[in-house]
Amino acid sequence: MSNGEVCCILGVCCPPASEAQRTALEHMVAKHLGCKHDAPEAKAAADRVLAKFDAFRGVKEAIDAAPDA
């Protein structure tokens, strides 16, 4: 993936449930919310997303999987 931030958020180049993944998602949420990255709202939203989607576990495997023949 060419976008390192998104790559990390999806758990492709950063391990799922890692601090790096949470921080990358927090930064992305902060941009969306228009707040500083250390804002409690961005941290809470990142935590909710990672919890709801199990830290995007399985995304890397899905990307790397061979297509069905």
DSSP file (Angstrom, degrees, kcal/mol; ACC not computed):
  #  RESIDUE AA STRUCTURE BP1 BP2  ACC     N-H-->O    O-->H-N    N-H-->O    O-->H-N    TCO  KAPPA ALPHA  PHI   PSI    X-CA   Y-CA   Z-CA
    1    1 A M              0   0    0      0, 0.0     6,-0.0     0, 0.0     0, 0.0   0.000 360.0 360.0 360.0 139.1    0.0    0.0    0.0
    2    2 A S        +     0   0    0      1,-0.1     2,-0.9     2,-0.0     0, 0.0   0.760 360.0  74.1 -83.5 -24.3    1.3    3.4   -0.9
    3    3 A N     >  -     0   0    0      1,-0.2     4,-2.8     2,-0.0     5,-0.2  -0.791  64.0-166.0 -93.9 105.1   -0.3    5.4    1.9
    4    4 A G  H  > S+     0   0    0     -2,-0.9     4,-2.2     1,-0.2    -1,-0.2   0.843  85.1  53.6 -60.7 -36.2    1.7    4.5    5.1
    5    5 A E  H  > S+     0   0    0      2,-0.2     4,-2.4     1,-0.2    -1,-0.2   0.939 113.8  41.0 -65.3 -46.7   -0.9    5.9    7.5
    6    6 A V  H  > S+     0   0    0      2,-0.2     4,-2.5     1,-0.2     6,-0.2   0.906 112.1  56.5 -67.7 -41.2   -3.7    3.9    6.0
    7    7 A C  H  <>S+     0   0    0     -4,-2.8     5,-2.5     1,-0.2     6,-1.0   0.911 111.2  44.0 -54.7 -44.9   -1.5    0.8    5.7
    8    8 A C  H ><5S+     0   0    0     -4,-2.2     3,-1.6     5,-0.2    -2,-0.2   0.918 110.5  53.9 -68.6 -44.9   -0.8    1.1    9.4
    9    9 A I  H 3<5S+     0   0    0     -4,-2.4    -2,-0.2     1,-0.3    -1,-0.2   0.891 108.6  50.0 -57.4 -41.2   -4.5    1.7   10.4
   10   10 A L  T 3<5S-     0   0    0     -4,-2.5    50,-0.3    -5,-0.1    -1,-0.3   0.462 115.9-115.1 -80.4   0.0   -5.6   -1.4    8.5
   11   11 A G  T < 5S+     0   0    0     -3,-1.6    49,-0.3    -4,-0.2    -3,-0.2   0.766  83.4 117.9  75.4  24.4   -2.9   -3.5   10.3
   12   12 A V  S   <S+     0   0    0     -5,-2.5    -4,-0.2    -6,-0.2    -5,-0.1   0.903  89.9  13.5 -89.0 -49.0   -1.0   -4.2    7.1
   13   13 A C  S    S+     0   0    0     -6,-1.0    -5,-0.2    -9,-0.2    -6,-0.1   0.512 130.9  51.1-107.1  -7.0    2.3   -2.6    7.9
   14   14 A C  S    S-     0   0    0     -7,-0.5     3,-0.1    -6,-0.2    -1,-0.1  -0.963  99.0-100.0-121.2 144.9    1.7   -2.2   11.7
   15   15 A P    >   -     0   0    0      0, 0.0     3,-1.7     0, 0.0     6,-0.4  -0.376  44.1-101.3 -64.1 140.3    0.6   -5.0   13.9
   16   16 A P  T 3  S+     0   0    0      0, 0.0    40,-0.1     0, 0.0     3,-0.1  -0.338 108.3  18.5 -57.3 142.3   -3.2   -5.0   14.7
   17   17 A A  T 3  S+     0   0    0      1,-0.2     2,-0.1    38,-0.2    39,-0.1   0.622  96.4 138.0  69.0  16.2   -3.9   -3.7   18.2
   18   18 A S    <>  -     0   0    0     -3,-1.7     4,-2.2    37,-0.1    -1,-0.2  -0.485  67.9-117.2 -86.7 161.9   -0.5   -2.0   18.3
   19   19 A E  H  > S+     0   0    0      1,-0.2     4,-2.7     2,-0.2     5,-0.2   0.877 116.6  56.8 -62.4 -37.7    0.2    1.5   19.7
   20   20 A A  H  > S+     0   0    0      2,-0.2     4,-2.4     1,-0.2    -1,-0.2   0.906 107.1  48.2 -61.9 -41.6    1.4    2.5   16.2
   21   21 A Q  H  > S+     0   0    0     -6,-0.4     4,-2.4     2,-0.2     5,-0.2   0.937 112.8  47.5 -64.0 -46.7   -2.0    1.5   14.7
   22   22 A R  H  X S+     0   0    0     -4,-2.2     4,-2.6     1,-0.2    -2,-0.2   0.908 112.5  49.5 -62.8 -41.4   -4.0    3.3   17.3
   23   23 A T  H  X S+     0   0    0     -4,-2.7     4,-2.3     2,-0.2    -1,-0.2   0.909 110.2  50.2 -64.7 -42.5   -1.9    6.4   16.9
   24   24 A A  H  X S+     0   0    0     -4,-2.4     4,-2.0     2,-0.2    -2,-0.2   0.922 113.7  45.4 -61.9 -43.6   -2.2    6.4   13.1
   25   25 A L  H  X S+     0   0    0     -4,-2.4     4,-2.8     1,-0.2     5,-0.2   0.901 110.2  54.6 -66.7 -39.9   -6.0    6.0   13.4
   26   26 A E  H  X S+     0   0    0     -4,-2.6     4,-2.5    -5,-0.2    -2,-0.2   0.910 108.4  49.0 -58.6 -42.9   -6.1    8.7   16.1
   27   27 A H  H  X S+     0   0    0     -4,-2.3     4,-2.1     2,-0.2    -1,-0.2   0.911 111.6  49.1 -63.3 -42.5   -4.3   11.1   13.7
   28   28 A M  H  X S+     0   0    0     -4,-2.0     4,-1.9     2,-0.2    -2,-0.2   0.920 112.6  47.2 -64.4 -43.4   -6.7   10.3   10.9
   29   29 A V  H  X S+     0   0    0     -4,-2.8     4,-2.9     1,-0.2     5,-0.2   0.908 109.3  54.6 -63.4 -41.8   -9.8   10.8   13.1
   30   30 A A  H  X>S+     0   0    0     -4,-2.5     5,-2.0    -5,-0.2     4,-1.5   0.898 106.6  50.9 -60.6 -40.5   -8.3   14.1   14.4
   31   31 A K  H  <5S+     0   0    0     -4,-2.1    -1,-0.2     2,-0.2    -2,-0.2   0.926 112.2  47.6 -60.6 -43.8   -7.9   15.4   10.8
   32   32 A H  H  <5S+     0   0    0     -4,-1.9    -2,-0.2     1,-0.2    -1,-0.2   0.906 116.3  42.7 -63.4 -42.7  -11.6   14.5   10.2
   33   33 A L  H  <5S-     0   0    0     -4,-2.9    -1,-0.2    -5,-0.1    -2,-0.2   0.642 107.1-126.3 -79.9 -14.1  -12.7   16.2   13.4
   34   34 A G  T  <5 +     0   0    0     -4,-1.5     2,-0.2     1,-0.3    -3,-0.2   0.827  68.5 119.9  72.6  31.6  -10.5   19.2   12.9
   35   35 A C  S   <S-     0   0    0     -5,-2.0    -1,-0.3    -6,-0.2    -2,-0.1  -0.754  72.8 -80.3-122.4 170.6   -8.9   18.9   16.3
   36   36 A K    >   -     0   0    0     -2,-0.2     3,-2.1     1,-0.1     6,-0.3  -0.371  44.1-115.4 -66.8 150.3   -5.4   18.3   17.6
   37   37 A H  T 3  S+     0   0    0      1,-0.3    -1,-0.1     5,-0.1    -7,-0.1   0.760 113.9  55.6 -63.4 -24.1   -4.2   14.7   17.5
   38   38 A D  T 3  S+     0   0    0      4,-0.1    -1,-0.3     5,-0.0    -2,-0.1   0.323  77.9 127.7 -92.1  11.3   -4.0   14.5   21.3
   39   39 A A    <>  -     0   0    0     -3,-2.1     4,-1.9     1,-0.1     3,-0.5  -0.428  66.6-128.6 -66.2 138.6   -7.7   15.6   21.7
   40   40 A P  H  > S+     0   0    0      0, 0.0     4,-2.6     0, 0.0     5,-0.2   0.826 107.2  59.6 -57.0 -32.5   -9.6   13.2   23.9
   41   41 A E  H  > S+     0   0    0      2,-0.2     4,-2.3     1,-0.2     5,-0.2   0.906 105.8  46.6 -64.5 -41.6  -12.3   12.9   21.3
   42   42 A A  H  > S+     0   0    0     -3,-0.5     4,-2.4    -6,-0.3    -1,-0.2   0.907 113.6  48.5 -67.7 -41.8   -9.9   11.6   18.7
   43   43 A K  H  X S+     0   0    0     -4,-1.9     4,-2.3     2,-0.2    -2,-0.2   0.928 113.2  47.1 -63.3 -45.1   -8.4    9.1   21.1
   44   44 A A  H  X S+     0   0    0     -4,-2.6     4,-2.2     1,-0.2    -2,-0.2   0.904 112.6  49.3 -65.0 -41.9  -11.8    7.9   22.2
   45   45 A A  H  X S+     0   0    0     -4,-2.3     4,-2.5    -5,-0.2    -1,-0.2   0.916 110.5  50.3 -65.1 -42.6  -13.1    7.6   18.6
   46   46 A A  H  X S+     0   0    0     -4,-2.4     4,-2.5     1,-0.2     5,-0.2   0.922 110.7  49.8 -60.8 -44.2  -10.0    5.6   17.5
   47   47 A D  H  X S+     0   0    0     -4,-2.3     4,-2.1     1,-0.2    -1,-0.2   0.897 110.7  50.1 -61.9 -40.4  -10.4    3.2   20.5
   48   48 A R  H  X S+     0   0    0     -4,-2.2     4,-2.7     2,-0.2    -2,-0.2   0.920 111.7  47.5 -64.4 -43.8  -14.1    2.7   19.6
   49   49 A V  H  X S+     0   0    0     -4,-2.5     4,-2.3     1,-0.2     6,-0.2   0.934 112.8  47.9 -64.5 -46.3  -13.3    1.9   15.9
   50   50 A L  H  <>S+     0   0    0     -4,-2.5     5,-3.1     1,-0.2     6,-0.2   0.881 114.2  47.5 -64.0 -36.9  -10.5   -0.5   16.8
   51   51 A A  H ><5S+     0   0    0     -4,-2.1     3,-1.1    -5,-0.2    -2,-0.2   0.933 112.7  48.2 -68.2 -45.1  -12.7   -2.3   19.3
   52   52 A K  H 3<5S+     0   0    0     -4,-2.7    -2,-0.2     1,-0.3    -1,-0.2   0.872 120.5  36.5 -63.6 -37.9  -15.7   -2.5   16.9
   53   53 A F  T ><5S-     0   0    0     -4,-2.3     3,-2.2    -5,-0.2     4,-0.4   0.063 111.0-113.6-107.6  24.3  -13.6   -3.8   14.0
   54   54 A D  G X 5S-     0   0    0     -3,-1.1     3,-2.1     1,-0.3    -3,-0.2   0.860  70.5 -62.6  47.8  46.0  -11.2   -6.0   16.1
   55   55 A A  G 3 <S-     0   0    0     -5,-3.1    -1,-0.3     1,-0.3   -38,-0.2   0.760  87.8 -74.3  53.0  28.9   -8.3   -3.8   15.2
   56   56 A F  G X  S-     0   0    0     -3,-2.2     3,-1.8    -6,-0.2     4,-0.3   0.791  75.7-179.3  57.5  31.0   -8.8   -4.8   11.5
   57   57 A R  T <   +     0   0    0     -3,-2.1    -1,-0.2    -4,-0.4   -46,-0.1  -0.356  64.1  28.4 -59.2 139.3   -7.4   -8.2   12.2
   58   58 A G  T 3> S+     0   0    0    -47,-0.2     4,-2.3    -2,-0.0    -1,-0.2   0.257  85.7 107.8  93.8 -12.0   -7.4  -10.3    9.0
   59   59 A V  H <> S+     0   0    0     -3,-1.8     4,-2.4   -49,-0.2     5,-0.2   0.947  80.5  48.8 -64.2 -46.9   -7.1   -7.4    6.6
   60   60 A K  H  > S+     0   0    0     -4,-0.3     4,-2.6   -50,-0.3    -1,-0.2   0.919 112.2  48.7 -58.1 -44.7   -3.4   -8.2    5.7
   61   61 A E  H  > S+     0   0    0      1,-0.2     4,-1.4     2,-0.2    -1,-0.2   0.891 110.6  51.2 -63.9 -38.7   -4.3  -11.9    5.1
   62   62 A A  H  < S+     0   0    0     -4,-2.3    -1,-0.2     2,-0.2    -2,-0.2   0.890 112.4  46.1 -65.5 -38.7   -7.3  -10.9    2.9
   63   63 A I  H  < S+     0   0    0     -4,-2.4    -2,-0.2     1,-0.2    -1,-0.2   0.911 116.6  44.4 -68.5 -42.4   -5.0   -8.6    0.8
   64   64 A D  H  < S+     0   0    0     -4,-2.6    -1,-0.2    -5,-0.2    -2,-0.2   0.638  89.4 111.0 -79.0 -14.9   -2.3  -11.2    0.5
   65   65 A A  S  < S-     0   0    0     -4,-1.4     3,-0.1    -5,-0.2    -3,-0.0  -0.276  75.2-111.6 -64.9 144.0   -4.6  -14.1   -0.2
   66   66 A A        -     0   0    0      1,-0.1    -1,-0.1     3,-0.0     3,-0.1  -0.515  38.8-105.9 -70.9 140.5   -4.5  -15.6   -3.7
   67   67 A P        -     0   0    0      0, 0.0     2,-0.1     0, 0.0    -1,-0.1  -0.320  42.6 -92.7 -64.9 151.7   -7.7  -15.0   -5.7
   68   68 A D              0   0    0      1,-0.1    -3,-0.0    -3,-0.1     0, 0.0  -0.414 360.0 360.0 -64.0 136.9  -10.0  -17.9   -6.1
   69   69 A A              0   0    0     -2,-0.1    -1,-0.1    -3,-0.1    -3,-0.0   0.463 360.0 360.0 -87.8 360.0   -9.3  -19.7   -9.3
